[in-house]
């Protein structure tokens, strides 16, 4: 699974650099910004998904579900 995430990130960097090259020349700062921006976006998205799955498996979401069931019974 991790290979697919890395492959998707690499393809996004290539796509971002190609799109940027259509409108302006690729400077060192632009390339670094695109690479770092893509890297941090992938890390943030992966981390948020991991937290969502961890929250579901640990039972933290059950409290919210129970609260809405109790409210609906009234």
C-alpha positions in Angstrom: 0.0 0.0 0.0 2.8 2.4 0.8 4.3 1.9 -2.7 1.0 3.2 -4.2 1.1 6.3 -1.9 4.7 7.0 -2.9 3.9 6.5 -6.6 0.9 8.8 -6.4 3.0 11.5 -4.7 5.7 11.2 -7.3 3.1 11.5 -10.1 1.6 14.5 -8.4 5.0 16.2 -8.2 5.7 15.5 -11.9 2.2 16.7 -12.8 2.6 19.9 -10.7 6.0 20.6 -12.2 4.7 20.0 -15.7 1.7 22.3 -15.1 3.9 25.0 -13.7 6.3 24.7 -16.6 3.5 25.6 -19.0 3.1 29.1 -17.5 6.6 30.0 -16.2 10.2 28.7 -16.2 11.0 26.2 -13.5 13.3 27.8 -11.0 15.0 26.0 -8.1 12.6 27.7 -5.6 9.6 26.6 -7.5 10.7 23.0 -7.8 11.5 22.9 -4.0 8.1 24.5 -3.2 6.2 22.0 -5.4 8.1 19.0 -3.9 7.7 20.1 -0.3 4.1 21.1 -0.8 3.2 17.8 -2.3 5.2 15.9 0.4 3.5 17.7 3.3 0.0 17.3 1.7 0.5 13.5 1.3 1.8 13.3 4.9 -1.1 15.3 6.3 -3.7 13.3 4.3 -2.1 10.0 5.4 -1.9 11.1 9.0 -5.6 12.2 9.1 -6.7 8.9 7.6 -4.6 7.0 10.1 -6.2 9.0 12.9 -9.7 8.3 11.6 -9.1 4.6 11.5 -7.4 4.6 14.9 -10.3 6.5 16.4 -12.8 4.0 14.9 -10.9 0.9 16.1 -10.2 2.3 19.6 -13.9 2.8 20.3 -13.9 6.6 20.6 -16.6 6.9 18.0 -18.9 4.6 20.0 -19.5 7.4 22.5 -20.8 9.7 19.8 -23.1 7.0 18.4 -24.5 6.2 21.8 -25.2 9.8 22.5 -27.2 10.2 19.3 -29.2 7.0 20.0 -30.1 8.2 23.5 -31.2 11.6 22.1 -33.4 9.9 19.5 -35.1 7.7 22.1 -36.5 10.8 24.0 
